[in-house]
Amino acid sequence: MTDDLVVLASADGRPCGTADRATVHTSHTPLHFAFSCHVIDEGRLLMTRRALSKRTWPGVWTNSFCGHPRPGESVEDAIYRYAQRELGIDVEDLRCVLPEFRYRAVDSSGVVENEICPVFVASPVGALRPDPDEVAEYAWSDISDVWAVVERAPWALSPWFVEQIRSMPAPDPYGLDAHPNWLRAQMEVNR
């Protein structure tokens, strides 16, 4: 059964085994595959606050959602699955904006995140229905306001999100200028 497994990674980024998702995050978390997704609607980024019951970084504001592909599952399929599971929505117009993103971070309890974590951007389909076990609250924020918070108060956000934002090119971090039809179509659908 692969429902609760994550794919472990070697130092050079190759799959090298699996581990139980519920127990993989410890003070010695092995490198494994994950993803982050930034959901954008009409020039606003969906920010989520992690549920207070989460084992790592409880109550911390972060990107829209994150997750782990199962063995044999594409990252894109994992994103569609997690969008439904965590936010109760579908996503479309999925694009990878940081394909090589990788990070290691330690939370205040000593639990380590250690992930090869490509970053995607997508647009939402449907009304949000967040799972309270995953999301304590959410906010749609102007992208420029989010970047300002990263610059002025990075301690208020998850460390992976701060690193992701700092790794993106400015002034058009999501490549919206390079994809004007994507943004225009998104705005037409949401009117």
C-alpha positions as protocol buffer text, in pm:
chain_id: "A"
residue {
  index: 1
  type: MET
  ca { x: 0 y: 0 z: 0 }
}
residue {
  index: 2
  type: THR
  ca { x: 148 y: 338 z: -101 }
}
residue {
  index: 3
  type: ASP
  ca { x: -110 y: 572 z: 55 }
}
residue {
  index: 4
  type: ASP
  ca { x: 107 y: 680 z: 348 }
}
residue {
  index: 5
  type: LEU
  ca { x: 454 y: 652 z: 197 }
}
residue {
  index: 6
  type: VAL
  ca { x: 694 y: 924 z: 86 }
}
residue {
  index: 7
  type: VAL
  ca { x: 973 y: 870 z: -164 }
}
residue {
  index: 8
  type: LEU
  ca { x: 1321 y: 903 z: -16 }
}
residue {
  index: 9
  type: ALA
  ca { x: 1595 y: 1072 z: -219 }
}
residue {
  index: 10
  type: SER
  ca { x: 1968 y: 1027 z: -247 }
}
residue {
  index: 11
  type: ALA
  ca { x: 2194 y: 1332 z: -215 }
}
residue {
  index: 12
  type: ASP
  ca { x: 2202 y: 1360 z: -595 }
}
residue {
  index: 13
  type: GLY
  ca { x: 1819 y: 1367 z: -614 }
}
residue {
  index: 14
  type: ARG
  ca { x: 1741 y: 1012 z: -718 }
}
residue {
  index: 15
  type: PRO
  ca { x: 1466 y: 800 z: -560 }
}
residue {
  index: 16
  type: CYS
  ca { x: 1622 y: 552 z: -318 }
}
residue {
  index: 17
  type: GLY
  ca { x: 1342 y: 402 z: -112 }
}
residue {
  index: 18
  type: THR
  ca { x: 1028 y: 488 z: 80 }
}
residue {
  index: 19
  type: ALA
  ca { x: 930 y: 577 z: 435 }
}
residue {
  index: 20
  type: ASP
  ca { x: 605 y: 609 z: 627 }
}
residue {
  index: 21
  type: ARG
  ca { x: 479 y: 967 z: 591 }
}
residue {
  index: 22
  type: ALA
  ca { x: 348 y: 975 z: 949 }
}
residue {
  index: 23
  type: THR
  ca { x: 690 y: 896 z: 1097 }
}
residue {
  index: 24
  type: VAL
  ca { x: 942 y: 1029 z: 844 }
}
residue {
  index: 25
  type: HIS
  ca { x: 968 y: 1379 z: 998 }
}
residue {
  index: 26
  type: THR
  ca { x: 1195 y: 1354 z: 1303 }
}
residue {
  index: 27
  type: SER
  ca { x: 1510 y: 1525 z: 1427 }
}
residue {
  index: 28
  type: HIS
  ca { x: 1694 y: 1319 z: 1160 }
}
residue {
  index: 29
  type: THR
  ca { x: 1451 y: 1341 z: 868 }
}
residue {
  index: 30
  type: PRO
  ca { x: 1596 y: 1180 z: 556 }
}
residue {
  index: 31
  type: LEU
  ca { x: 1594 y: 1372 z: 229 }
}
residue {
  index: 32
  type: HIS
  ca { x: 1267 y: 1305 z: 46 }
}
residue {
  index: 33
  type: PHE
  ca { x: 1050 y: 1435 z: -236 }
}
residue {
  index: 34
  type: ALA
  ca { x: 776 y: 1693 z: -182 }
}
residue {
  index: 35
  type: PHE
  ca { x: 621 y: 1994 z: -358 }
}
residue {
  index: 36
  type: SER
  ca { x: 485 y: 2339 z: -280 }
}
residue {
  index: 37
  type: CYS
  ca { x: 200 y: 2504 z: -466 }
}
residue {
  index: 38
  type: HIS
  ca { x: 119 y: 2876 z: -478 }
}
residue {
  index: 39
  type: VAL
  ca { x: -243 y: 2933 z: -581 }
}
residue {
  index: 40
  type: ILE
  ca { x: -295 y: 3268 z: -753 }
}
residue {
  index: 41
  type: ASP
  ca { x: -624 y: 3435 z: -837 }
}
residue {
  index: 42
  type: GLU
  ca { x: -654 y: 3784 z: -991 }
}
residue {
  index: 43
  type: GLY
  ca { x: -303 y: 3881 z: -884 }
}
residue {
  index: 44
  type: ARG
  ca { x: -352 y: 3758 z: -528 }
}
residue {
  index: 45
  type: LEU
  ca { x: -174 y: 3471 z: -357 }
}
residue {
  index: 46
  type: LEU
  ca { x: -361 y: 3229 z: -133 }
}
residue {
  index: 47
  type: MET
  ca { x: -179 y: 3220 z: 200 }
}
residue {
  index: 48
  type: THR
  ca { x: -271 y: 2953 z: 453 }
}
residue {
  index: 49
  type: ARG
  ca { x: -207 y: 2929 z: 824 }
}
residue {
  index: 50
  type: ARG
  ca { x: -112 y: 2576 z: 923 }
}
residue {
  index: 51
  type: ALA
  ca { x: -353 y: 2407 z: 1166 }
}
residue {
  index: 52
  type: LEU
  ca { x: -253 y: 2432 z: 1530 }
}
residue {
  index: 53
  type: SER
  ca { x: -262 y: 2052 z: 1550 }
}
residue {
  index: 54
  type: LYS
  ca { x: 13 y: 2012 z: 1287 }
}
residue {
  index: 55
  type: ARG
  ca { x: 327 y: 1839 z: 1416 }
}
residue {
  index: 56
  type: THR
  ca { x: 565 y: 2083 z: 1249 }
}
residue {
  index: 57
  type: TRP
  ca { x: 528 y: 2460 z: 1229 }
}
residue {
  index: 58
  type: PRO
  ca { x: 177 y: 2465 z: 1383 }
}
residue {
  index: 59
  type: GLY
  ca { x: -4 y: 2796 z: 1334 }
}
residue {
  index: 60
  type: VAL
  ca { x: 255 y: 2933 z: 1091 }
}
residue {
  index: 61
  type: TRP
  ca { x: 152 y: 3123 z: 777 }
}
residue {
  index: 62
  type: THR
  ca { x: 282 y: 2969 z: 455 }
}
residue {
  index: 63
  type: ASN
  ca { x: 213 y: 2917 z: 85 }
}
residue {
  index: 64
  type: SER
  ca { x: -119 y: 2774 z: -34 }
}
residue {
  index: 65
  type: PHE
  ca { x: -37 y: 2407 z: 24 }
}
residue {
  index: 66
  type: CYS
  ca { x: 240 y: 2150 z: 24 }
}
residue {
  index: 67
  type: GLY
  ca { x: 258 y: 1773 z: 8 }
}
residue {
  index: 68
  type: HIS
  ca { x: 442 y: 1458 z: -91 }
}
residue {
  index: 69
  type: PRO
  ca { x: 401 y: 1248 z: -404 }
}
residue {
  index: 70
  type: ARG
  ca { x: 340 y: 881 z: -338 }
}
residue {
  index: 71
  type: PRO
  ca { x: 563 y: 614 z: -491 }
}
residue {
  index: 72
  type: GLY
  ca { x: 481 y: 595 z: -863 }
}
residue {
  index: 73
  type: GLU
  ca { x: 271 y: 916 z: -853 }
}
residue {
  index: 74
  type: SER
  ca { x: 368 y: 1219 z: -1059 }
}
residue {
  index: 75
  type: VAL
  ca { x: 417 y: 1547 z: -875 }
}
residue {
  index: 76
  type: GLU
  ca { x: 134 y: 1697 z: -1080 }
}
residue {
  index: 77
  type: ASP
  ca { x: -107 y: 1423 z: -974 }
}
residue {
  index: 78
  type: ALA
  ca { x: 0 y: 1471 z: -611 }
}
residue {
  index: 79
  type: ILE
  ca { x: -74 y: 1844 z: -642 }
}
residue {
  index: 80
  type: TYR
  ca { x: -426 y: 1776 z: -773 }
}
residue {
  index: 81
  type: ARG
  ca { x: -482 y: 1525 z: -489 }
}
residue {
  index: 82
  type: TYR
  ca { x: -356 y: 1759 z: -215 }
}
residue {
  index: 83
  type: ALA
  ca { x: -553 y: 2059 z: -351 }
}
residue {
  index: 84
  type: GLN
  ca { x: -869 y: 1857 z: -295 }
}
residue {
  index: 85
  type: ARG
  ca { x: -757 y: 1711 z: 37 }
}
residue {
  index: 86
  type: GLU
  ca { x: -631 y: 2030 z: 201 }
}
residue {
  index: 87
  type: LEU
  ca { x: -831 y: 2308 z: 33 }
}
residue {
  index: 88
  type: GLY
  ca { x: -1135 y: 2131 z: -112 }
}
residue {
  index: 89
  type: ILE
  ca { x: -1069 y: 2272 z: -460 }
}
residue {
  index: 90
  type: ASP
  ca { x: -936 y: 2169 z: -795 }
}
residue {
  index: 91
  type: VAL
  ca { x: -649 y: 2361 z: -954 }
}
residue {
  index: 92
  type: GLU
  ca { x: -566 y: 2428 z: -1317 }
}
residue {
  index: 93
  type: ASP
  ca { x: -301 y: 2605 z: -1525 }
}
residue {
  index: 94
  type: LEU
  ca { x: -31 y: 2428 z: -1325 }
}
residue {
  index: 95
  type: ARG
  ca { x: 323 y: 2554 z: -1398 }
}
residue {
  index: 96
  type: CYS
  ca { x: 653 y: 2478 z: -1226 }
}
residue {
  index: 97
  type: VAL
  ca { x: 835 y: 2800 z: -1131 }
}
residue {
  index: 98
  type: LEU
  ca { x: 1122 y: 2661 z: -919 }
}
residue {
  index: 99
  type: PRO
  ca { x: 1198 y: 2310 z: -1045 }
}
residue {
  index: 100
  type: GLU
  ca { x: 1523 y: 2269 z: -848 }
}
residue {
  index: 101
  type: PHE
  ca { x: 1408 y: 2403 z: -509 }
}
residue {
  index: 102
  type: ARG
  ca { x: 1548 y: 2212 z: -213 }
}
residue {
  index: 103
  type: TYR
  ca { x: 1560 y: 2306 z: 154 }
}
residue {
  index: 104
  type: ARG
  ca { x: 1630 y: 2188 z: 506 }
}
residue {
  index: 105
  type: ALA
  ca { x: 1473 y: 2358 z: 808 }
}
residue {
  index: 106
  type: VAL
  ca { x: 1438 y: 2277 z: 1178 }
}
residue {
  index: 107
  type: ASP
  ca { x: 1130 y: 2385 z: 1373 }
}
residue {
  index: 108
  type: SER
  ca { x: 1129 y: 2493 z: 1739 }
}
residue {
  index: 109
  type: SER
  ca { x: 1053 y: 2137 z: 1855 }
}
residue {
  index: 110
  type: GLY
  ca { x: 1360 y: 2003 z: 1673 }
}
residue {
  index: 111
  type: VAL
  ca { x: 1170 y: 1832 z: 1390 }
}
residue {
  index: 112
  type: VAL
  ca { x: 1350 y: 1862 z: 1056 }
}
residue {
  index: 113
  type: GLU
  ca { x: 1206 y: 1923 z: 710 }
}
residue {
  index: 114
  type: ASN
  ca { x: 1452 y: 1799 z: 446 }
}
residue {
  index: 115
  type: GLU
  ca { x: 1298 y: 1807 z: 101 }
}
residue {
  index: 116
  type: ILE
  ca { x: 1353 y: 1825 z: -271 }
}
residue {
  index: 117
  type: CYS
  ca { x: 1051 y: 2042 z: -326 }
}
residue {
  index: 118
  type: PRO
  ca { x: 974 y: 2189 z: -671 }
}
residue {
  index: 119
  type: VAL
  ca { x: 747 y: 2493 z: -650 }
}
residue {
  index: 120
  type: PHE
  ca { x: 438 y: 2523 z: -868 }
}
residue {
  index: 121
  type: VAL
  ca { x: 186 y: 2797 z: -937 }
}
residue {
  index: 122
  type: ALA
  ca { x: -178 y: 2723 z: -1021 }
}
residue {
  index: 123
  type: SER
  ca { x: -516 y: 2890 z: -1039 }
}
residue {
  index: 124
  type: PRO
  ca { x: -813 y: 2776 z: -829 }
}
residue {
  index: 125
  type: VAL
  ca { x: -1129 y: 2610 z: -955 }
}
residue {
  index: 126
  type: GLY
  ca { x: -1425 y: 2636 z: -719 }
}
residue {
  index: 127
  type: ALA
  ca { x: -1481 y: 2778 z: -374 }
}
residue {
  index: 128
  type: LEU
  ca { x: -1235 y: 2700 z: -96 }
}
residue {
  index: 129
  type: ARG
  ca { x: -1342 y: 2443 z: 163 }
}
residue {
  index: 130
  type: PRO
  ca { x: -1024 y: 2397 z: 370 }
}
residue {
  index: 131
  type: ASP
  ca { x: -979 y: 2093 z: 590 }
}
residue {
  index: 132
  type: PRO
  ca { x: -949 y: 2228 z: 948 }
}
residue {
  index: 133
  type: ASP
  ca { x: -697 y: 1954 z: 1030 }
}
residue {
  index: 134
  type: GLU
  ca { x: -467 y: 2112 z: 769 }
}
residue {
  index: 135
  type: VAL
  ca { x: -560 y: 2482 z: 752 }
}
residue {
  index: 136
  type: ALA
  ca { x: -645 y: 2702 z: 1052 }
}
residue {
  index: 137
  type: GLU
  ca { x: -729 y: 3002 z: 835 }
}
residue {
  index: 138
  type: TYR
  ca { x: -650 y: 3154 z: 498 }
}
residue {
  index: 139
  type: ALA
  ca { x: -617 y: 3490 z: 326 }
}
residue {
  index: 140
  type: TRP
  ca { x: -598 y: 3611 z: -33 }
}
residue {
  index: 141
  type: SER
  ca { x: -312 y: 3862 z: -35 }
}
residue {
  index: 142
  type: ASP
  ca { x: -171 y: 4094 z: -299 }
}
residue {
  index: 143
  type: ILE
  ca { x: 154 y: 3943 z: -420 }
}
residue {
  index: 144
  type: SER
  ca { x: 346 y: 4264 z: -349 }
}
residue {
  index: 145
  type: ASP
  ca { x: 219 y: 4262 z: 12 }
}
residue {
  index: 146
  type: VAL
  ca { x: 337 y: 3904 z: 61 }
}
residue {
  index: 147
  type: TRP
  ca { x: 681 y: 3993 z: -76 }
}
residue {
  index: 148
  type: ALA
  ca { x: 695 y: 4287 z: 167 }
}
residue {
  index: 149
  type: VAL
  ca { x: 620 y: 4055 z: 461 }
}
residue {
  index: 150
  type: VAL
  ca { x: 895 y: 3818 z: 349 }
}
residue {
  index: 151
  type: GLU
  ca { x: 1135 y: 4112 z: 341 }
}
residue {
  index: 152
  type: ARG
  ca { x: 1027 y: 4276 z: 668 }
}
residue {
  index: 153
  type: ALA
  ca { x: 909 y: 3987 z: 888 }
}
residue {
  index: 154
  type: PRO
  ca { x: 1036 y: 3652 z: 758 }
}
residue {
  index: 155
  type: TRP
  ca { x: 1006 y: 3507 z: 1108 }
}
residue {
  index: 156
  type: ALA
  ca { x: 624 y: 3521 z: 1071 }
}
residue {
  index: 157
  type: LEU
  ca { x: 625 y: 3274 z: 781 }
}
residue {
  index: 158
  type: SER
  ca { x: 737 y: 2918 z: 719 }
}
residue {
  index: 159
  type: PRO
  ca { x: 1108 y: 2895 z: 638 }
}
residue {
  index: 160
  type: TRP
  ca { x: 1048 y: 2707 z: 312 }
}
residue {
  index: 161
  type: PHE
  ca { x: 809 y: 2977 z: 188 }
}
residue {
  index: 162
  type: VAL
  ca { x: 1059 y: 3252 z: 272 }
}
residue {
  index: 163
  type: GLU
  ca { x: 1334 y: 3064 z: 83 }
}
residue {
  index: 164
  type: GLN
  ca { x: 1101 y: 3006 z: -213 }
}
residue {
  index: 165
  type: ILE
  ca { x: 1013 y: 3375 z: -241 }
}
residue {
  index: 166
  type: ARG
  ca { x: 1378 y: 3477 z: -212 }
}
residue {
  index: 167
  type: SER
  ca { x: 1462 y: 3232 z: -492 }
}
residue {
  index: 168
  type: MET
  ca { x: 1208 y: 3375 z: -736 }
}
residue {
  index: 169
  type: PRO
  ca { x: 1300 y: 3642 z: -989 }
}
residue {
  index: 170
  type: ALA
  ca { x: 1169 y: 3993 z: -930 }
}
residue {
  index: 171
  type: PRO
  ca { x: 975 y: 4200 z: -1032 }
}
residue {
  index: 172
  type: ASP
  ca { x: 753 y: 3927 z: -1185 }
}
residue {
  index: 173
  type: PRO
  ca { x: 812 y: 3628 z: -956 }
}
residue {
  index: 174
  type: TYR
  ca { x: 540 y: 3409 z: -1099 }
}
residue {
  index: 175
  type: GLY
  ca { x: 610 y: 3491 z: -1463 }
}
residue {
  index: 176
  type: LEU
  ca { x: 268 y: 3648 z: -1507 }
}
residue {
  index: 177
  type: ASP
  ca { x: 408 y: 3902 z: -1753 }
}
residue {
  index: 178
  type: ALA
  ca { x: 547 y: 3617 z: -1961 }
}
residue {
  index: 179
  type: HIS
  ca { x: 208 y: 3445 z: -1950 }
}
residue {
  index: 180
  type: PRO
  ca { x: -39 y: 3735 z: -1992 }
}
residue {
  index: 181
  type: ASN
  ca { x: -303 y: 3508 z: -2146 }
}
residue {
  index: 182
  type: TRP
  ca { x: -292 y: 3286 z: -1837 }
}
residue {
  index: 183
  type: LEU
  ca { x: -364 y: 3581 z: -1607 }
}
residue {
  index: 184
  type: ARG
  ca { x: -620 y: 3736 z: -1844 }
}
residue {
  index: 185
  type: ALA
  ca { x: -808 y: 3404 z: -1876 }
}
residue {
  index: 186
  type: GLN
  ca { x: -801 y: 3364 z: -1500 }
}
residue {
  index: 187
  type: MET
  ca { x: -949 y: 3709 z: -1447 }
}
residue {
  index: 188
  type: GLU
  ca { x: -1223 y: 3650 z: -1710 }
}
residue {
  index: 189
  type: VAL
  ca { x: -1329 y: 3323 z: -1545 }
}
residue {
  index: 190
  type: ASN
  ca { x: -1351 y: 3487 z: -1204 }
}
residue {
  index: 191
  type: ARG
  ca { x: -1562 y: 3786 z: -1304 }
}
